[in-house]
Amino acid sequence: MDNKRISAQRRAGEILGWGLEKTLSQIKPGVTEIALNDFFEEYITKRGGFPGFKKVPGYKHAICVATNDVVVHGIPGKRVLKENDIICIDAGVYMDGYHTDMGETIRVENGKLKVESLDEDEIDKFLRVGKQTMFAAIAQARIGNRIGHISKVIQEGIEGAGYCVVRSLIGHGVGKTLHEKPEIPGILQGTVESTPRIVKGAALAIEVIYTMGKADVVYSGNDGWTIVTKDGSLSAVFERSVLVTRDDPEIITRLSSDSDWEARLVTPIAKPI
């Protein structure tokens, strides 16, 4: 294992986890997306981190914001959040030459979402299923397993609950660049045995990207970044960066509540940083 790289990613992941958690705490009706971007960037830079997304050619912001039907890569702007929105903050921290990546979707003040034929319980279930599926997928990130084990768990967890995995958007390795091999699809393509082996020391950004409606997505507007659901249905993303160790997977981008979710699984899947 590359000790220098792992040390840098652990520290970057720690700052990212803190920064995302603090940013999520700012979410309430009346807050703008760009205010969340500015808060996150100020928070992490004061702690020695750099917004990794700004190293992506052409992207000028510290976070991506996905509200309601926005799936990924939403550019934070002047949009004002309303009670009943659901919003994903996706962010990265770069430090000492290495990246980490993380995303979390929450419900704004957990108010009643006014979507035809849906009630509060169904929205909560939609988010719960995605988060539980992410942790179940992370549990597969072990030496000797294959990427297909992760993909299979994501597909079964999401489709088993009646939702759709966005097939064109995937997880990935993370390191000197934000997106590296191996690709980690949210569905199993072919057999598990045909997918790459998971090796010791690998850093993986494991993502669950899914919708309440159909899986088809399209670009929105003219910014070249924002991707939305084609049918206008709700979407959510849950993502953590994980190190593959000799023992349990080590989640290096954590929220303080993650240990509660891990405890819901039969076997703990990560050690505190």
C-alpha positions as a printed NumPy array, in Angstrom:
array([[  0.   ,   0.   ,   0.   ],
       [  1.194,   3.504,  -0.842],
       [  1.428,   5.034,   2.636],
       [  1.881,   8.58 ,   1.346],
       [ -1.2  ,   8.355,  -0.843],
       [ -3.302,   6.72 ,   1.846],
       [ -2.286,   9.286,   4.465],
       [ -3.194,  12.129,   2.101],
       [ -6.535,  10.588,   1.204],
       [ -7.42 ,   9.921,   4.825],
       [ -6.759,  13.532,   5.72 ],
       [ -8.578,  14.842,   2.651],
       [-11.476,  12.515,   3.415],
       [-11.678,  13.682,   6.994],
       [-11.886,  17.332,   5.902],
       [-14.439,  16.444,   3.218],
       [-16.643,  14.637,   5.726],
       [-16.538,  17.579,   8.113],
       [-17.192,  20.051,   5.313],
       [-20.124,  18.157,   3.848],
       [-21.714,  17.633,   7.246],
       [-21.447,  21.334,   8.088],
       [-22.815,  22.257,   4.664],
       [-25.78 ,  19.917,   5.032],
       [-26.551,  21.591,   8.351],
       [-26.959,  24.895,   6.49 ],
       [-29.751,  23.554,   4.302],
       [-33.123,  25.104,   5.043],
       [-35.859,  26.958,   3.145],
       [-34.629,  30.282,   1.802],
       [-30.977,  29.26 ,   1.36 ],
       [-29.549,  29.449,  -2.159],
       [-27.5  ,  26.747,  -3.802],
       [-24.6  ,  29.144,  -4.379],
       [-24.561,  30.006,  -0.661],
       [-24.023,  26.323,   0.099],
       [-21.176,  26.23 ,  -2.425],
       [-19.488,  29.25 ,  -0.84 ],
       [-19.914,  27.87 ,   2.676],
       [-18.342,  24.535,   1.749],
       [-15.402,  26.099,  -0.042],
       [-14.614,  28.469,   2.792],
       [-14.879,  25.691,   5.354],
       [-12.498,  23.253,   3.682],
       [ -9.927,  25.827,   2.551],
       [ -9.59 ,  27.098,   6.104],
       [ -8.612,  23.551,   7.036],
       [ -6.018,  23.147,   4.316],
       [ -8.121,  21.391,   1.687],
       [ -8.791,  22.407,  -1.902],
       [-12.126,  21.835,  -3.711],
       [-11.322,  18.883,  -5.923],
       [-14.133,  19.604,  -8.357],
       [-12.337,  22.795,  -9.398],
       [ -9.627,  20.584, -10.852],
       [-12.111,  19.129, -13.347],
       [-11.526,  20.991, -16.641],
       [-14.239,  23.57 , -17.219],
       [-15.919,  23.264, -13.83 ],
       [-15.685,  26.381, -11.669],
       [-17.504,  25.483,  -8.453],
       [-16.623,  23.616,  -5.27 ],
       [-19.719,  21.403,  -5.186],
       [-22.428,  20.003,  -7.425],
       [-26.034,  20.474,  -6.313],
       [-28.821,  18.136,  -7.418],
       [-32.297,  19.242,  -6.373],
       [-35.384,  17.08 ,  -7.009],
       [-35.168,  15.843, -10.627],
       [-31.514,  16.872, -11.076],
       [-29.451,  13.69 , -10.991],
       [-25.814,  14.84 , -11.027],
       [-23.484,  17.703, -11.964],
       [-25.921,  20.487, -11.147],
       [-24.159,  23.853, -11.055],
       [-24.968,  25.754,  -7.847],
       [-26.767,  28.986,  -8.665],
       [-29.323,  31.424,  -7.315],
       [-32.058,  28.833,  -6.909],
       [-33.71 ,  29.228,  -3.505],
       [-34.41 ,  26.01 ,  -1.633],
       [-37.967,  25.399,  -0.523],
       [-39.339,  23.23 ,   2.206],
       [-40.142,  19.824,   0.677],
       [-37.241,  19.853,  -1.81 ],
       [-34.823,  16.958,  -1.751],
       [-31.228,  17.907,  -2.443],
       [-27.929,  16.132,  -3.004],
       [-24.616,  17.812,  -2.275],
       [-21.733,  16.145,  -4.123],
       [-18.256,  17.397,  -3.247],
       [-14.575,  16.551,  -3.262],
       [-11.438,  17.572,  -1.417],
       [ -7.95 ,  17.515,  -2.956],
       [ -4.908,  17.436,  -0.7  ],
       [ -1.22 ,  16.66 ,  -1.188],
       [ -1.82 ,  15.426,  -4.72 ],
       [ -4.838,  13.182,  -4.093],
       [ -8.628,  13.363,  -4.352],
       [-11.595,  12.164,  -2.311],
       [-15.256,  12.249,  -3.364],
       [-18.563,  12.124,  -1.468],
       [-22.295,  12.761,  -1.883],
       [-25.38 ,  12.803,   0.333],
       [-29.065,  13.451,  -0.353],
       [-31.405,  14.87 ,   2.278],
       [-34.931,  16.188,   2.52 ],
       [-35.238,  19.902,   3.243],
       [-36.586,  20.114,   6.788],
       [-38.284,  16.762,   6.202],
       [-41.499,  18.568,   5.249],
       [-44.317,  16.986,   3.289],
       [-43.271,  16.812,  -0.348],
       [-46.134,  17.879,  -2.585],
       [-45.784,  15.316,  -5.355],
       [-48.924,  13.804,  -6.793],
       [-49.794,  10.364,  -5.368],
       [-46.758,  10.324,  -3.073],
       [-46.718,  10.885,   0.648],
       [-44.   ,  11.603,   3.146],
       [-43.412,   7.969,   4.046],
       [-42.696,   7.018,   0.441],
       [-40.145,   9.799,   0.025],
       [-38.418,   8.789,   3.235],
       [-38.353,   5.19 ,   2.031],
       [-36.837,   6.29 ,  -1.28 ],
       [-33.918,   7.966,   0.523],
       [-33.534,   5.196,   3.111],
       [-33.271,   2.498,   0.453],
       [-30.517,   4.377,  -1.364],
       [-28.454,   4.942,   1.746],
       [-28.827,   1.385,   2.994],
       [-27.879,   0.105,  -0.439],
       [-24.735,   2.241,  -0.443],
       [-23.532,   0.757,   2.833],
       [-24.372,  -2.768,   1.693],
       [-22.347,  -2.135,  -1.472],
       [-19.409,  -0.755,   0.509],
       [-19.393,  -3.986,   2.519],
       [-18.382,  -5.796,  -0.693],
       [-15.182,  -3.745,  -1.104],
       [-12.886,  -6.492,   0.153],
       [ -9.733,  -8.155,  -1.128],
       [-10.66 , -11.1  ,  -3.326],
       [-14.082,  -9.813,  -4.246],
       [-14.775,  -8.284,  -7.642],
       [-16.301,  -5.006,  -8.762],
       [-19.291,  -7.045,  -9.861],
       [-20.061,  -7.874,  -6.238],
       [-20.547,  -4.145,  -5.595],
       [-22.592,  -3.64 ,  -8.762],
       [-24.815,  -6.639,  -8.009],
       [-25.658,  -5.377,  -4.517],
       [-26.518,  -1.905,  -5.835],
       [-28.751,  -3.284,  -8.572],
       [-30.537,  -5.714,  -6.272],
       [-31.041,  -3.129,  -3.523],
       [-32.454,  -0.421,  -5.778],
       [-34.434,  -2.5  ,  -8.255],
       [-35.696,  -4.764,  -5.48 ],
       [-37.376,  -1.728,  -3.919],
       [-39.023,  -0.766,  -7.213],
       [-36.653,   2.067,  -8.211],
       [-34.29 ,   2.423, -11.176],
       [-30.496,   2.605, -11.242],
       [-29.178,   5.259, -13.635],
       [-27.083,   3.013, -15.834],
       [-25.117,   5.724, -17.627],
       [-23.616,   7.143, -14.394],
       [-21.192,   5.103, -12.329],
       [-18.817,   4.995,  -9.386],
       [-15.073,   4.937,  -9.926],
       [-11.61 ,   4.739,  -8.505],
       [-10.278,   7.926,  -6.929],
       [ -6.659,   9.028,  -6.544],
       [ -4.359,  11.444,  -8.348],
       [ -7.341,  12.306, -10.522],
       [-10.956,  12.498,  -9.428],
       [-12.15 ,   9.727, -11.737],
       [ -9.889,   6.709, -12.202],
       [-10.25 ,   3.033, -13.011],
       [-11.905,   0.804, -12.085],
       [-15.349,   1.87 , -13.214],
       [-18.036,   0.744, -10.757],
       [-21.407,   0.404, -12.508],
       [-24.625,   0.381, -10.531],
       [-25.759,  -2.717, -12.406],
       [-24.064,  -6.039, -13.028],
       [-22.989,  -6.232, -16.656],
       [-22.316,  -9.844, -17.557],
       [-21.049, -12.1  , -14.785],
       [-19.358, -11.187, -11.505],
       [-16.351, -13.255, -12.59 ],
       [-15.849, -11.105, -15.698],
       [-15.372,  -7.918, -13.65 ],
       [-12.077,  -6.616, -12.179],
       [-10.779,  -7.972,  -8.89 ],
       [-10.731,  -5.652,  -5.891],
       [ -7.168,  -5.256,  -4.655],
       [ -5.586,  -4.2  ,  -1.395],
       [ -5.019,  -0.462,  -1.131],
       [ -7.551,   0.477,  -3.798],
       [ -9.43 ,   3.733,  -3.232],
       [-12.985,   3.484,  -4.554],
       [-15.761,   6.079,  -4.8  ],
       [-18.833,   3.87 ,  -4.44 ],
       [-21.998,   5.599,  -5.673],
       [-25.675,   4.734,  -5.697],
       [-27.365,   6.882,  -8.371],
       [-31.047,   6.113,  -8.846],
       [-34.507,   7.504,  -9.59 ],
       [-38.053,   7.061,  -8.391],
       [-39.213,   6.866, -12.008],
       [-37.477,   5.62 , -15.118],
       [-33.704,   5.411, -15.552],
       [-33.452,   7.653, -18.617],
       [-31.567,  10.927, -18.108],
       [-30.902,  13.956, -20.292],
       [-28.857,  17.153, -20.187],
       [-30.785,  20.198, -19.011],
       [-30.27 ,  23.682, -20.424],
       [-27.089,  24.832, -22.091],
       [-24.481,  24.515, -19.32 ],
       [-23.161,  21.157, -20.534],
       [-23.139,  19.76 , -17.01 ],
       [-26.583,  19.426, -15.444],
       [-28.194,  16.001, -15.941],
       [-31.86 ,  15.47 , -15.028],
       [-34.356,  12.628, -15.149],
       [-36.078,  12.515, -18.532],
       [-39.491,  11.886, -16.949],
       [-39.098,  14.553, -14.257],
       [-39.061,  12.006, -11.428],
       [-37.074,  12.421,  -8.244],
       [-33.455,  11.312,  -8.103],
       [-30.936,  10.756,  -5.322],
       [-27.233,   9.996,  -4.919],
       [-25.309,   8.507,  -2.014],
       [-21.516,   8.215,  -2.265],
       [-18.507,   7.529,  -0.054],
       [-14.778,   7.097,  -0.735],
       [-13.479,   3.795,   0.607],
       [-10.048,   2.232,   1.104],
       [ -9.689,  -1.523,   0.629],
       [ -7.706,  -2.933,   3.562],
       [ -6.74 ,  -6.372,   4.867],
       [ -9.787,  -6.165,   7.123],
       [-13.065,  -4.266,   6.768],
       [-13.448,  -1.542,   4.129],
       [-12.4  ,   1.816,   5.558],
       [-14.742,   4.676,   4.763],
       [-12.543,   7.785,   4.587],
       [-15.318,  10.281,   3.824],
       [-17.716,  10.044,   6.727],
       [-20.662,  11.792,   8.286],
       [-21.073,  11.491,  12.035],
       [-24.309,   9.559,  11.48 ],
       [-22.65 ,   6.918,   9.293],
       [-21.894,   4.638,  12.237],
       [-25.629,   4.399,  12.958],
       [-26.283,   3.211,   9.414],
       [-23.382,   0.746,   9.517],
       [-24.769,  -0.731,  12.718],
       [-27.908,  -1.744,  10.812],
       [-25.847,  -4.291,   8.889],
       [-24.952,  -7.648,  10.399],
       [-21.213,  -6.948,  10.208],
       [-19.621,  -3.523,  10.769],
       [-18.018,  -2.383,   7.539],
       [-15.631,   0.358,   8.515],
       [-13.351,   1.596,  11.227],
       [-13.492,   5.191,  12.483],
       [-10.718,   7.406,  11.132]])
